[in-house]
Amino acid sequence: MATIPASDPDRRSLAEQVSQWAPGPDTRRDDMSPAAAAALHALLGSGPGPRDIVPPLWHWLYFLEWLPPALLAADGHPLGGGAAPPLTDRRRMFAGGRIRINAPLLFGEPAERTSTLSNTEIKHGRTGEMLLVTVRTEVVQRQRICVVEEQDLIYRSGPPTAGSQPMSASQPPATPTADRSVPRRTRFQADPVTLFRFSALTANCHRIHYDLPYAQNVEGYPGLVVHGPLLALAMAEQLRTHPSGRAVSSMRYRFRQPLFGGERASITADEAPSRTEFAVLGPDDTVRATAVAQYAQAGSPEPATTTGDTQ
């Protein structure tokens, strides 16, 4: 379903615009070639590359869709279909998500991914009305569900207003980190070249990540926006570059405030016996993103991705 043209004077509420929106399941297949993983490893540039097992969150490199220009909206996203709601002057933010790993995904083994619209909710924050969309995805390989994921996306309608770009009411403003020591702190910085390369690797055409005039003049950001998935992968990469041998059974991640291209950030990792907590800190030590990885209990009936197995 196509979006309403920006010139259309009809400025209906978000609820009215999506009242008839009911997309069906989106199923895609992929051979899970290790070539995509090799490209991401080159971009991240940390530790040895993965071998047989797909590391946590690296399935985002697969099941991609490249659409012709005629099917893309002005923001670079698809005009419609799947989880793209039919909104006027649509603007999109990635809020966060949750993943459960029942069994490891393997490179070189055909897999099938099915995504469905799980939930929609209209919210009202200090910057206006927004639509929260939750998409549920299952990835099947060797006739079993290996990965179950939910992603939360925030959509707005209409042109941005001054100061409207801080995260929504469901994502509180960034706050300083707690005054405590953490076992690890790793530097992180994404320049425009990194953002461009990651956009290409994940078929993410959203112009806020590579088109500076668009990001500033149309969507109201001060600079290029670092991809939420790149921040989540950077946090998950700590599991791979500092392997503990423990099996990751689940991970949840949340994006609290944008990080911009060129900003000098850092990633903290706070380890506990059953979990590791991560945070991406901006140059002023404010929290931009967080994640928690849970480890499988001993004797778990289902195998899960083991951090040591990805080396």
C-alpha positions as CSV (number, residue, x, y, z in Angstrom):
1,M,0.0,0.0,0.0
2,A,1.5,3.3,-1.0
3,T,2.0,6.3,1.3
4,I,-0.2,9.3,1.0
5,P,1.6,11.9,-1.1
6,A,3.3,14.7,0.9
7,S,1.3,17.3,-0.9
8,D,-2.0,15.8,0.1
9,P,-3.8,18.2,2.4
10,D,-5.4,15.3,4.3
11,R,-3.8,15.3,7.7
12,R,-5.6,12.5,9.3
13,S,-4.6,11.1,12.7
14,L,-2.2,8.1,12.8
15,A,-5.1,5.9,13.9
16,E,-7.2,6.9,10.9
17,Q,-4.3,6.4,8.5
18,V,-3.6,2.8,9.6
19,S,-7.2,1.7,10.3
20,Q,-7.3,-0.5,7.2
21,W,-3.6,-1.6,7.4
22,A,-3.3,-5.3,7.8
23,P,-0.2,-6.7,6.1
24,G,0.2,-10.4,5.7
25,P,3.3,-12.5,6.5
26,D,6.5,-11.8,4.7
27,T,8.5,-15.0,4.0
28,R,12.0,-15.1,2.5
29,R,14.7,-17.7,2.0
30,D,18.4,-17.4,2.1
31,D,21.4,-19.8,1.6
32,M,23.2,-18.1,4.5
33,S,26.5,-17.6,2.6
34,P,29.4,-16.7,4.8
35,A,30.4,-14.0,2.3
36,A,28.1,-11.5,4.0
37,A,29.6,-12.3,7.4
38,A,33.1,-11.8,6.0
39,A,32.1,-8.3,4.8
40,L,30.6,-7.4,8.2
41,H,33.7,-8.7,10.0
42,A,35.9,-6.5,7.7
43,L,33.7,-3.5,8.7
44,L,33.8,-4.2,12.4
45,G,37.5,-5.1,12.3
46,S,37.6,-6.9,15.6
47,G,38.9,-10.4,16.4
48,P,39.0,-13.4,14.2
49,G,36.1,-13.9,11.8
50,P,33.2,-16.3,12.6
51,R,33.4,-19.8,11.1
52,D,30.5,-22.2,11.2
53,I,28.0,-20.6,13.5
54,V,26.2,-17.3,12.8
55,P,27.0,-15.0,15.8
56,P,24.1,-13.4,17.7
57,L,22.3,-10.7,15.6
58,W,24.3,-11.4,12.5
59,H,21.2,-12.9,10.8
60,W,20.4,-9.3,10.0
61,L,22.8,-9.6,7.0
62,Y,20.4,-12.1,5.4
63,F,16.9,-12.3,3.9
64,L,17.4,-8.9,2.4
65,E,15.2,-7.3,-0.2
66,W,16.4,-4.8,-2.9
67,L,13.6,-2.8,-4.4
68,P,13.6,-0.8,-7.6
69,P,13.6,3.0,-7.2
70,A,10.0,3.3,-8.1
71,L,9.0,1.3,-5.0
72,L,11.0,3.5,-2.6
73,A,9.6,6.5,-0.7
74,A,11.4,9.8,-0.3
75,D,13.1,8.6,2.9
76,G,14.6,5.6,1.2
77,H,12.3,3.0,2.8
78,P,9.8,0.9,0.8
79,L,6.6,2.8,-0.2
80,G,4.5,0.0,1.4
81,G,4.2,-3.6,2.1
82,G,5.4,-5.6,5.1
83,A,5.8,-3.5,8.2
84,A,5.9,-0.2,6.4
85,P,2.7,1.6,7.4
86,P,0.9,3.9,5.0
87,L,1.6,7.2,6.6
88,T,1.8,10.8,5.4
89,D,5.4,12.1,5.3
90,R,6.4,9.0,7.2
91,R,9.4,9.1,9.5
92,R,10.9,6.0,11.1
93,M,13.0,5.2,14.2
94,F,14.2,1.8,15.5
95,A,13.3,1.6,19.2
96,G,14.8,-1.8,20.1
97,G,13.9,-5.5,20.2
98,R,14.3,-8.9,21.7
99,I,15.8,-12.1,20.4
100,R,15.6,-15.7,21.6
101,I,18.1,-18.2,20.3
102,N,16.8,-21.8,20.4
103,A,19.5,-23.3,18.3
104,P,22.5,-21.9,16.4
105,L,22.1,-20.8,12.8
106,L,24.7,-22.3,10.6
107,F,26.5,-20.7,7.6
108,G,25.9,-22.4,4.3
109,E,22.6,-24.0,5.3
110,P,19.4,-22.8,3.6
111,A,17.0,-21.0,6.0
112,E,13.6,-19.4,5.9
113,R,12.5,-16.2,7.7
114,T,8.9,-15.3,8.3
115,S,8.0,-11.9,9.6
116,T,4.5,-10.9,10.8
117,L,2.9,-7.7,12.2
118,S,2.6,-8.6,15.9
119,N,1.2,-5.4,17.4
120,T,0.5,-1.7,16.7
121,E,-0.1,1.0,19.3
122,I,-0.7,4.7,19.1
123,K,1.4,6.7,21.7
124,H,1.5,10.4,22.6
125,G,4.7,11.9,23.7
126,R,6.1,15.3,24.3
127,T,7.0,15.6,20.6
128,G,3.6,14.5,19.4
129,E,1.7,11.4,18.1
130,M,3.6,8.3,17.2
131,L,2.8,4.7,16.0
132,L,4.7,1.9,17.7
133,V,4.9,-1.2,15.4
134,T,6.1,-4.6,16.7
135,V,7.3,-7.1,14.1
136,R,7.8,-10.8,15.0
137,T,10.2,-12.9,13.1
138,E,11.0,-16.6,13.1
139,V,14.0,-18.1,11.4
140,V,13.8,-21.8,10.5
141,Q,16.8,-23.9,9.6
142,R,16.9,-27.7,9.4
143,Q,13.2,-27.8,10.1
144,R,13.4,-26.2,13.5
145,I,12.8,-22.7,14.7
146,C,16.3,-21.4,15.6
147,V,15.7,-17.7,16.2
148,V,12.6,-15.8,17.4
149,E,12.8,-12.0,17.3
150,E,10.6,-9.0,18.0
151,Q,11.5,-5.5,16.8
152,D,9.9,-2.3,17.9
153,L,9.7,0.5,15.3
154,I,8.4,4.0,15.9
155,Y,6.7,5.9,13.0
156,R,5.6,9.5,12.9
157,S,3.5,11.3,10.3
158,G,4.1,14.8,8.9
159,P,7.1,17.1,8.8
160,P,9.4,17.3,11.8
161,T,9.2,20.3,14.1
162,A,12.1,22.0,15.8
163,G,13.5,19.8,18.6
164,S,11.3,16.9,17.6
165,Q,14.0,14.3,17.1
166,P,14.9,13.2,20.6
167,M,13.5,9.8,21.2
168,S,9.9,9.2,22.0
169,A,8.0,8.8,25.3
170,S,8.7,5.1,25.2
171,Q,12.4,5.9,25.2
172,P,13.4,8.3,28.0
173,P,16.1,11.0,27.4
174,A,19.6,9.8,28.0
175,T,20.9,9.9,31.5
176,P,24.4,9.7,32.9
177,T,25.8,6.3,33.6
178,A,25.8,5.1,37.2
179,D,28.9,5.8,39.2
180,R,30.4,2.3,39.2
181,S,33.3,0.6,37.6
182,V,32.8,-1.9,34.8
183,P,35.2,-4.7,33.7
184,R,35.5,-3.5,30.1
185,R,35.2,-0.3,28.2
186,T,35.8,-0.4,24.4
187,R,36.0,2.6,22.1
188,F,33.5,2.9,19.3
189,Q,33.2,5.5,16.5
190,A,31.3,5.3,13.2
191,D,32.4,7.7,10.5
192,P,30.4,8.3,7.3
193,V,32.2,5.6,5.4
194,T,31.3,3.0,8.1
195,L,27.7,4.2,8.0
196,F,27.6,3.9,4.2
197,R,29.1,0.4,4.2
198,F,26.7,-0.8,6.9
199,S,23.7,0.6,4.9
200,A,24.9,-1.4,1.9
201,L,25.5,-4.6,3.9
202,T,22.0,-4.5,5.4
203,A,20.0,-3.1,2.4
204,N,19.1,-0.1,4.6
205,C,18.3,2.8,2.3
206,H,17.1,5.2,5.0
207,R,18.8,8.4,4.0
208,I,19.4,9.6,7.6
209,H,22.5,7.3,7.6
210,Y,24.3,8.5,4.5
211,D,22.6,11.7,3.1
212,L,23.7,14.6,5.4
213,P,21.5,17.4,3.8
214,Y,18.5,15.1,4.0
215,A,19.2,14.1,7.7
216,Q,19.6,17.8,8.7
217,N,17.1,19.6,6.5
218,V,14.3,17.1,6.2
219,E,14.3,15.0,9.4
220,G,15.9,17.6,11.6
221,Y,18.9,15.7,12.9
222,P,22.2,17.5,13.6
223,G,24.2,15.0,11.7
224,L,24.2,11.5,10.1
225,V,22.5,8.9,12.4
226,V,24.4,5.8,13.4
227,H,22.1,2.8,12.7
228,G,20.4,1.2,15.7
229,P,21.3,-2.3,14.4
230,L,25.0,-1.3,14.1
231,L,25.0,-0.2,17.8
232,A,23.3,-3.5,18.8
233,L,25.9,-5.5,16.8
234,A,28.7,-3.5,18.3
235,M,27.5,-4.5,21.8
236,A,26.9,-8.1,20.8
237,E,30.5,-8.1,19.3
238,Q,31.8,-8.0,22.8
239,L,30.4,-11.5,23.3
240,R,32.4,-12.7,20.3
241,T,35.7,-10.9,20.9
242,H,35.7,-11.9,24.6
243,P,34.4,-15.4,24.5
244,S,33.3,-17.0,27.8
245,G,32.2,-20.4,26.4
246,R,28.7,-19.7,27.8
247,A,25.8,-20.2,25.5
248,V,23.7,-17.1,24.6
249,S,20.0,-17.9,24.9
250,S,18.5,-14.5,24.5
251,M,19.3,-10.8,24.1
252,R,17.3,-7.6,24.3
253,Y,18.4,-4.2,23.2
254,R,17.1,-0.7,23.3
255,F,18.0,2.5,21.6
256,R,17.6,5.5,24.0
257,Q,19.0,8.5,22.1
258,P,20.7,8.8,18.7
259,L,24.4,8.6,18.2
260,F,25.7,10.6,15.3
261,G,28.4,9.9,12.8
262,G,31.9,10.8,14.0
263,E,30.9,11.0,17.7
264,R,33.5,9.3,19.9
265,A,31.5,6.7,21.9
266,S,32.4,3.7,24.1
267,I,30.8,0.4,24.9
268,T,30.8,-0.9,28.4
269,A,30.2,-4.6,29.4
270,D,29.2,-5.5,32.9
271,E,29.4,-9.3,33.4
272,A,27.5,-11.5,35.8
273,P,27.2,-15.3,36.0
274,S,23.9,-15.5,34.1
275,R,24.1,-12.4,32.0
276,T,26.1,-9.5,30.6
277,E,24.8,-5.9,30.5
278,F,26.0,-3.5,27.8
279,A,25.7,0.2,27.1
280,V,26.8,2.5,24.4
281,L,27.9,5.8,25.9
282,G,28.2,9.0,24.0
283,P,31.1,11.4,24.2
284,D,29.5,13.0,27.3
285,D,29.0,9.6,28.9
286,T,25.2,9.6,28.3
287,V,23.5,6.3,27.5
288,R,22.7,6.0,23.8
289,A,21.8,2.3,23.7
290,T,21.6,-0.7,26.1
291,A,21.5,-4.4,25.8
292,V,21.4,-7.5,28.0
293,A,22.6,-10.9,26.9
294,Q,21.2,-13.9,28.9
295,Y,23.1,-17.2,29.1
296,A,21.5,-20.7,28.9
297,Q,21.1,-22.7,32.0
298,A,23.3,-25.8,32.4
299,G,21.5,-28.8,30.9
300,S,19.3,-26.7,28.7
301,P,17.3,-29.0,26.3
302,E,18.0,-26.8,23.2
303,P,21.5,-25.9,22.1
304,A,22.2,-22.1,21.7
305,T,24.9,-20.0,20.1
306,T,28.0,-20.3,22.2
307,T,30.3,-17.3,22.2
308,G,33.4,-19.4,22.0
309,D,32.2,-21.3,18.9
310,T,32.1,-18.2,16.7
311,Q,35.9,-17.7,16.8
